Amino acid sequence: MDFQLSPLQKELQARMRAFAQNEVAPFARQWDENRAMPREIIRRLAELGVLGGPLPREYGGQGWDYVSTAIAYEEIGRACSSTRGFIAVHLGLVSMCIKDWGTEEQKRALLPRLARGEIIGCYALTEPNAGSDVGSMESTATRDGDHYLLNGTKIWISNGNIADVALVFASVDRSLKHRGVTAFIVETSAPGFHREKMEGQELGHRASDHAVIRLQNCRVHKSALLGKEGEGFKVAMGALDHGRLGVAAGAVGVAQACIDACVEFLTKRQQFGQRLADFQMVQQAMADMFVETEAARLLTYKAAALKDAGVRTTSETSAAKLYATEAASRAASKAVFLHGSYGYTNLYPVERYYRDIKGFEIYEGTSFIQRIIIARDLLGTGKK
C-alpha cells in the first residue's frame, strides 16, 4: 500500500485547491443567498477539465483515475457543496452513466459536449412516492411503435431547470417492480417535458438548481434507450456507485473545511486571558475532528483506488459515503459549537457547512440505505 499521492495527483490537487479557494470560496456565501450559481463557473469547470475528468480521452475526457477524481471533488467541496453537487450529477450520474451503458453513437454524440460544458445533464430518478424504493416507481414508459410515451413526475432533480439532457427512469411494466425500470436519454426541449423549481427553500445546497419534472406524453424514439428495456435499475445503481464516491469525497471536503475554519477562529479568539485553542476540551474536539476526517478520507481514497483496479466497489463506496457524511456532520456540529454565537450567523462559513452536510446523508441513498447495502453484502441477505 502506498499512501502517497503521485506527482500528477499532487499537481491536480494543487490546481483544484487554487481554483476552489480563489474562484469559488469567496463567492459561495453570495451564491447561497442568491440561490443560484453563475453559468461562468460551469464554463471554468469545463476549462479546467473537471467536467470530463475521468472520461476517456476519445470521448473528450481527461482520463483521470478515480483517486484524482475524488481529489477534485474534495477540494471543490471544501469551498462550496453546491458547486461540487453540480459536478457530481453532471459528471458522476450522467456522463459516467452514459460512458458505462451508452451505445457508441450515444457516447460520441453526447460525452464530448458534456465534457466541454456545451450541454448540461440531470438525472431524473426520484419521485414523490419513490425515493429509496426505486421498484415502486410510478413513472411509465408506454411503447408506441418505434417510440415510447413517458408519463410521470420527478422531484428534487439537481440541475433539472438548466439541463439540456436528462437521464429519465420509467417503468415499462409496473407489475415487474425494479425489473420493469428502463432508462432513457431525453432532450429537455422534447414536447411533454415540463420543469419548474422546487417549492420552498432548501436547508442547504441553496445555490444548486432543484427541479420538479413533469412528463406528459413525452415522446422519445427507441434510440433514446440507455441500455435495454428492464435494465434501468442496473443503470441507476451503477450511476449511484459513481455519484456516491463524489458525495463521500465532497463530505471529506466539508469536514476539512470545518477544521480549517476552526483553526483560523480558535487560534485568534481569546477568552479568560488565553486563546480558545489553548483549552484542553477544545483541543479534544479538534483532535476528534481530525481523526474522523482522516478516516473518512482513507475510506474514500480506498474505494477510489479499488475502482481504479477494476474491482467491484459497491460496499466500499457505500462505506465511504456512510462514514464520511456522518463524520462531516459531526464536524460541522462541533465547528458551529466551537465558534459560539459567531457560528450561529452566516458571517462565518461553518453555518453553511452545518446546513449543507445534512443533504449528504440523504441524497444518493440515505445512511439507512448505505447500511443495508453493506449488511447485505456481508451477510448475503436480500439476494434473489
C-alpha positions as CSV (number, residue, x, y, z in Angstrom):
1,M,0.0,0.0,0.0
2,D,1.2,3.4,-0.9
3,F,-0.5,6.3,0.9
4,Q,1.4,9.0,-1.1
5,L,-0.3,10.8,-4.0
6,S,1.5,10.6,-7.3
7,P,3.2,13.7,-8.7
8,L,0.3,14.1,-11.2
9,Q,-2.3,13.7,-8.4
10,K,-0.4,16.3,-6.3
11,E,-0.4,18.7,-9.2
12,L,-4.1,18.2,-9.8
13,Q,-4.8,18.7,-6.0
14,A,-2.9,22.0,-6.1
15,R,-4.7,23.2,-9.2
16,M,-8.1,22.3,-7.8
17,R,-7.3,23.8,-4.4
18,A,-6.2,27.1,-6.0
19,F,-9.3,27.2,-8.2
20,A,-11.7,26.4,-5.3
21,Q,-10.1,28.8,-2.9
22,N,-9.7,31.7,-5.4
23,E,-12.7,31.4,-7.6
24,V,-15.3,29.5,-5.6
25,A,-14.9,30.1,-1.8
26,P,-15.0,33.9,-1.9
27,F,-18.4,33.8,-3.6
28,A,-20.0,30.7,-2.0
29,R,-21.9,32.7,0.6
30,Q,-23.3,35.1,-2.1
31,W,-24.4,32.2,-4.3
32,D,-26.0,30.5,-1.3
33,E,-28.0,33.7,-0.6
34,N,-28.9,34.2,-4.2
35,R,-29.9,30.5,-4.6
36,A,-28.0,30.2,-7.8
37,M,-24.5,29.7,-9.3
38,P,-23.4,31.8,-12.3
39,R,-23.0,29.9,-15.6
40,E,-19.5,31.3,-15.7
41,I,-18.4,28.8,-13.0
42,I,-19.6,25.9,-15.2
43,R,-17.5,27.3,-18.0
44,R,-14.5,27.4,-15.8
45,L,-15.1,23.8,-14.6
46,A,-15.1,22.7,-18.2
47,E,-11.9,24.7,-19.0
48,L,-10.1,23.0,-16.0
49,G,-11.2,19.6,-17.4
50,V,-13.3,18.8,-14.3
51,L,-16.5,18.1,-16.3
52,G,-14.8,15.4,-18.3
53,G,-12.2,14.3,-15.7
54,P,-12.5,10.5,-15.6
55,L,-13.9,10.2,-19.1
56,P,-11.7,8.5,-21.7
57,R,-9.9,11.0,-23.9
58,E,-11.6,9.7,-27.0
59,Y,-14.8,11.0,-25.6
60,G,-13.5,14.4,-24.6
61,G,-12.3,13.5,-21.1
62,Q,-9.0,13.9,-19.3
63,G,-8.5,10.2,-18.5
64,W,-8.2,10.8,-14.7
65,D,-8.1,7.9,-12.4
66,Y,-10.7,7.7,-9.7
67,V,-8.4,8.8,-6.9
68,S,-7.7,12.0,-8.9
69,T,-11.5,12.4,-9.4
70,A,-12.1,12.1,-5.7
71,I,-9.4,14.7,-5.0
72,A,-11.1,17.2,-7.3
73,Y,-14.5,16.6,-5.6
74,E,-12.9,17.0,-2.2
75,E,-11.1,20.3,-3.0
76,I,-14.2,21.8,-4.6
77,G,-16.5,20.5,-1.9
78,R,-14.2,22.2,0.6
79,A,-15.2,25.5,-0.8
80,C,-18.9,25.0,-1.9
81,S,-21.1,22.0,-1.7
82,S,-23.5,23.3,-4.4
83,T,-20.7,23.5,-6.9
84,R,-19.4,20.1,-6.0
85,G,-23.0,18.8,-6.2
86,F,-23.4,20.1,-9.8
87,I,-20.3,18.2,-10.9
88,A,-21.4,15.0,-9.1
89,V,-24.7,15.0,-11.0
90,H,-23.4,16.2,-14.4
91,L,-20.3,14.0,-14.4
92,G,-20.9,11.2,-12.0
93,L,-24.6,10.4,-12.6
94,V,-25.0,11.5,-16.2
95,S,-21.7,11.4,-18.2
96,M,-20.2,8.3,-16.4
97,C,-23.5,6.5,-16.7
98,I,-23.6,7.2,-20.5
99,K,-20.0,6.0,-20.7
100,D,-20.9,2.7,-18.9
101,W,-24.2,2.0,-20.7
102,G,-24.5,4.1,-23.8
103,T,-24.1,2.9,-27.4
104,E,-21.1,4.1,-29.3
105,E,-23.3,6.6,-31.1
106,Q,-24.7,7.9,-27.9
107,K,-21.3,8.3,-26.3
108,R,-19.7,10.1,-29.3
109,A,-22.7,12.4,-29.7
110,L,-23.0,13.4,-26.0
111,L,-19.9,12.9,-23.9
112,P,-17.6,15.4,-25.6
113,R,-20.3,18.1,-25.4
114,L,-21.0,17.3,-21.7
115,A,-17.2,17.4,-21.0
116,R,-17.0,20.8,-22.6
117,G,-20.0,22.1,-20.7
118,E,-21.8,22.8,-24.0
119,I,-24.7,20.9,-22.6
120,I,-25.7,20.2,-19.0
121,G,-27.1,16.9,-17.7
122,C,-29.5,15.9,-15.0
123,Y,-30.6,12.6,-13.5
124,A,-34.3,12.1,-13.2
125,L,-34.9,9.2,-10.8
126,T,-36.5,10.4,-7.6
127,E,-40.3,10.6,-7.4
128,P,-42.8,11.8,-4.8
129,N,-43.6,8.2,-3.8
130,A,-40.4,6.5,-4.9
131,G,-37.1,7.7,-3.4
132,S,-35.1,4.9,-1.9
133,D,-37.7,2.3,-3.1
134,V,-36.9,2.6,-6.9
135,G,-39.0,-0.5,-7.5
136,S,-42.1,1.5,-6.6
137,M,-41.5,4.0,-9.4
138,E,-44.8,5.3,-10.8
139,S,-43.5,6.9,-14.0
140,T,-44.4,4.8,-17.0
141,A,-42.9,4.3,-20.5
142,T,-45.6,3.0,-22.9
143,R,-44.4,1.5,-26.2
144,D,-45.9,3.3,-29.3
145,G,-44.4,1.8,-32.5
146,D,-40.7,2.9,-32.6
147,H,-41.3,5.4,-29.8
148,Y,-42.1,5.5,-26.1
149,L,-44.5,7.8,-24.3
150,L,-43.2,8.9,-20.9
151,N,-45.5,10.0,-18.1
152,G,-44.8,10.8,-14.5
153,T,-43.4,13.2,-12.0
154,K,-39.8,13.5,-10.8
155,I,-38.7,15.7,-7.8
156,W,-35.5,17.0,-6.3
157,I,-33.8,16.8,-9.7
158,S,-30.5,18.6,-9.4
159,N,-29.6,20.7,-12.5
160,G,-33.2,20.0,-13.7
161,N,-34.1,23.5,-14.7
162,I,-30.8,24.2,-16.5
163,A,-30.2,20.8,-18.1
164,D,-30.2,20.2,-21.8
165,V,-30.3,16.4,-21.5
166,A,-31.9,14.2,-18.8
167,L,-31.5,10.6,-17.9
168,V,-35.1,9.6,-17.2
169,F,-36.1,6.4,-15.5
170,A,-39.6,5.0,-16.1
171,S,-41.3,1.6,-15.9
172,V,-42.4,-0.4,-19.0
173,D,-44.4,-2.6,-16.6
174,R,-45.0,-1.6,-13.0
175,S,-46.0,-5.1,-12.0
176,L,-42.4,-6.1,-12.6
177,K,-41.2,-3.7,-9.9
178,H,-37.5,-2.9,-10.4
179,R,-37.3,-5.3,-13.4
180,G,-39.5,-3.0,-15.3
181,V,-37.5,0.1,-14.8
182,T,-36.0,1.4,-18.0
183,A,-33.6,4.3,-18.7
184,F,-33.9,6.9,-21.4
185,I,-31.7,9.8,-22.6
186,V,-34.2,12.6,-23.1
187,E,-33.6,16.1,-24.5
188,T,-35.3,18.6,-22.1
189,S,-36.6,20.5,-25.1
190,A,-38.8,17.5,-26.1
191,P,-42.6,18.1,-26.2
192,G,-44.2,17.0,-23.0
193,F,-41.1,17.6,-20.9
194,H,-42.0,20.3,-18.3
195,R,-40.0,21.5,-15.4
196,E,-40.2,24.1,-12.6
197,K,-38.3,25.0,-9.5
198,M,-39.0,23.0,-6.3
199,E,-41.2,24.9,-3.9
200,G,-39.8,26.2,-0.6
201,Q,-36.3,27.0,0.4
202,E,-33.8,24.2,0.9
203,L,-32.0,23.7,4.2
204,G,-28.6,23.6,2.4
205,H,-27.2,23.4,-1.2
206,R,-29.1,26.6,-1.8
207,A,-27.0,27.5,-4.8
208,S,-27.9,24.3,-6.5
209,D,-30.8,24.0,-9.0
210,H,-33.5,21.7,-7.8
211,A,-36.4,20.9,-10.2
212,V,-39.8,19.2,-10.4
213,I,-40.0,17.5,-13.8
214,R,-43.4,16.5,-15.2
215,L,-43.6,14.1,-18.1
216,Q,-46.8,14.3,-20.1
217,N,-46.9,12.0,-23.1
218,C,-43.2,12.9,-23.6
219,R,-42.4,11.1,-26.9
220,V,-39.0,9.6,-27.3
221,H,-37.6,7.4,-30.0
222,K,-36.4,3.8,-29.1
223,S,-32.9,5.0,-29.9
224,A,-33.1,7.0,-26.7
225,L,-32.9,3.8,-24.6
226,L,-29.9,3.7,-22.3
227,G,-29.2,0.0,-22.0
228,K,-32.1,-2.3,-22.8
229,E,-35.7,-2.5,-21.6
230,G,-35.8,-3.5,-18.0
231,E,-32.1,-2.7,-17.3
232,G,-32.9,0.7,-15.8
233,F,-32.4,-0.4,-12.2
234,K,-28.9,-1.7,-13.0
235,V,-28.2,1.5,-14.9
236,A,-29.4,3.6,-11.9
237,M,-27.4,1.6,-9.3
238,G,-24.2,1.8,-11.5
239,A,-24.6,5.5,-11.8
240,L,-25.1,5.8,-8.0
241,D,-21.8,4.0,-7.4
242,H,-20.1,6.8,-9.3
243,G,-22.2,9.5,-7.6
244,R,-21.7,8.2,-4.1
245,L,-17.9,8.4,-4.5
246,G,-18.3,12.1,-5.3
247,V,-20.6,12.5,-2.2
248,A,-18.1,10.8,0.0
249,A,-15.2,12.9,-1.3
250,G,-17.3,16.1,-1.0
251,A,-18.1,15.2,2.6
252,V,-14.4,14.9,3.3
253,G,-14.0,18.4,1.8
254,V,-16.7,19.7,4.2
255,A,-15.1,18.1,7.2
256,Q,-11.7,19.5,6.2
257,A,-13.3,23.0,5.7
258,C,-14.7,22.7,9.3
259,I,-11.2,22.0,10.6
260,D,-9.7,24.9,8.6
261,A,-12.4,27.3,9.8
262,C,-11.9,26.2,13.5
263,V,-8.1,26.5,13.4
264,E,-8.5,30.0,12.0
265,F,-11.0,31.1,14.6
266,L,-9.7,29.3,17.7
267,T,-6.1,30.5,17.3
268,K,-7.3,34.1,17.2
269,R,-10.3,34.3,19.6
270,Q,-9.4,34.8,23.3
271,Q,-11.4,34.1,26.4
272,F,-10.3,34.1,30.1
273,G,-6.9,35.6,29.1
274,Q,-5.9,32.9,26.6
275,R,-6.6,31.6,23.1
276,L,-9.6,29.3,22.8
277,A,-7.1,26.9,21.1
278,D,-5.3,26.5,24.4
279,F,-8.2,24.9,26.3
280,Q,-8.0,21.2,26.6
281,M,-11.6,20.4,25.8
282,V,-11.3,22.5,22.6
283,Q,-8.2,20.5,21.7
284,Q,-10.0,17.3,22.3
285,A,-12.8,18.3,19.9
286,M,-10.3,19.3,17.3
287,A,-8.4,16.1,17.7
288,D,-11.6,14.1,17.2
289,M,-12.5,16.1,14.1
290,F,-9.0,15.5,12.6
291,V,-9.0,11.7,13.2
292,E,-12.5,11.2,11.8
293,T,-11.7,13.3,8.8
294,E,-8.6,11.3,8.1
295,A,-10.5,8.1,8.5
296,A,-13.2,9.3,6.1
297,R,-10.5,10.4,3.6
298,L,-8.8,7.0,3.7
299,L,-12.1,5.1,3.2
300,T,-12.9,7.3,0.2
301,Y,-9.4,7.0,-1.4
302,K,-9.5,3.3,-0.8
303,A,-12.9,3.0,-2.7
304,A,-11.4,5.1,-5.5
305,A,-8.2,3.1,-5.7
306,L,-10.2,-0.2,-5.9
307,K,-12.3,1.3,-8.7
308,D,-9.1,2.1,-10.5
309,A,-8.0,-1.6,-10.0
310,G,-11.3,-2.7,-11.7
311,V,-12.7,-4.2,-8.5
312,R,-16.5,-4.0,-7.8
313,T,-16.7,-1.4,-5.1
314,T,-20.4,-1.1,-4.2
315,S,-19.9,-1.9,-0.5
316,E,-16.6,0.1,-0.2
317,T,-18.3,3.1,-1.8
318,S,-21.3,2.8,0.5
319,A,-19.0,2.6,3.5
320,A,-17.1,5.7,2.4
321,K,-20.3,7.6,1.8
322,L,-21.8,6.5,5.1
323,Y,-18.8,7.2,7.3
324,A,-17.7,10.4,5.5
325,T,-21.1,12.1,5.6
326,E,-21.8,11.2,9.2
327,A,-18.2,12.3,10.2
328,A,-18.6,15.5,8.4
329,S,-22.0,16.1,10.1
330,R,-20.3,15.7,13.4
331,A,-17.5,18.0,12.4
332,A,-19.9,20.7,11.3
333,S,-21.9,20.5,14.5
334,K,-18.7,20.8,16.5
335,A,-17.5,23.7,14.3
336,V,-20.7,25.7,14.9
337,F,-20.4,25.0,18.7
338,L,-16.7,26.0,18.8
339,H,-17.5,29.3,17.1
340,G,-20.1,30.0,19.7
341,S,-22.5,32.8,18.8
342,Y,-20.4,33.6,15.7
343,G,-21.1,30.1,14.4
344,Y,-24.8,30.9,14.6
345,T,-24.7,33.5,11.8
346,N,-23.8,33.4,8.1
347,L,-20.9,35.7,8.7
348,Y,-18.8,32.6,9.2
349,P,-18.9,29.7,6.8
350,V,-19.5,27.0,9.4
351,E,-23.2,27.8,9.5
352,R,-23.4,26.9,5.8
353,Y,-21.4,23.7,6.3
354,Y,-23.8,22.7,9.0
355,R,-26.8,23.2,6.7
356,D,-25.2,21.7,3.6
357,I,-24.0,18.5,5.2
358,K,-27.4,17.2,6.1
359,G,-28.2,16.7,2.5
360,F,-25.2,14.4,2.1
361,E,-26.7,11.9,4.5
362,I,-30.0,11.8,2.5
363,Y,-29.4,12.0,-1.3
364,E,-28.0,9.2,-3.5
365,G,-29.1,6.8,-0.8
366,T,-29.7,7.7,2.8
367,S,-27.4,6.5,5.6
368,F,-30.0,3.8,6.3
369,I,-29.7,2.6,2.6
370,Q,-25.9,2.5,2.8
371,R,-26.1,0.3,5.9
372,I,-28.5,-2.0,4.2
373,I,-26.2,-2.3,1.2
374,I,-23.2,-3.0,3.4
375,A,-25.0,-5.5,5.6
376,R,-26.5,-7.4,2.7
377,D,-23.1,-7.7,1.1
378,L,-21.6,-9.0,4.4
379,L,-24.4,-11.4,5.2
380,G,-25.6,-12.4,1.7
381,T,-29.2,-11.4,2.5
382,G,-31.7,-9.8,0.1
383,K,-30.4,-11.8,-2.9
384,K,-32.8,-13.4,-5.2
